[in-house]
Amino acid sequence: MSRLTIYDRLSYLKQRVENPNVSLEDKCDIIEFFMKYNIIFNQGLSIENFFKDIEKLTENIGGADGW
């Protein structure tokens, strides 16, 4: 995982959801991620999967999005 903080990655995802130029498919993936991990500590979901999924969704930071 790169040196970006979780806060940086979550901020990036929030920005992507709010960006009108991001595809509906990408927005749905991000919203599903937030829904899935909203209950991470209450339902015993894997923190390792959280990190894998957030890395996958934010692998384009610094790319075409201008981040």
Buried (B, 14 or more C-beta within 10 A) or exposed (E): EEEBEEEBBBBBBEEBBEEEEBEEEBBEBBEEBEEBBEEEEEEEBEEEEBEEBBEEBBEEBEEEEEB
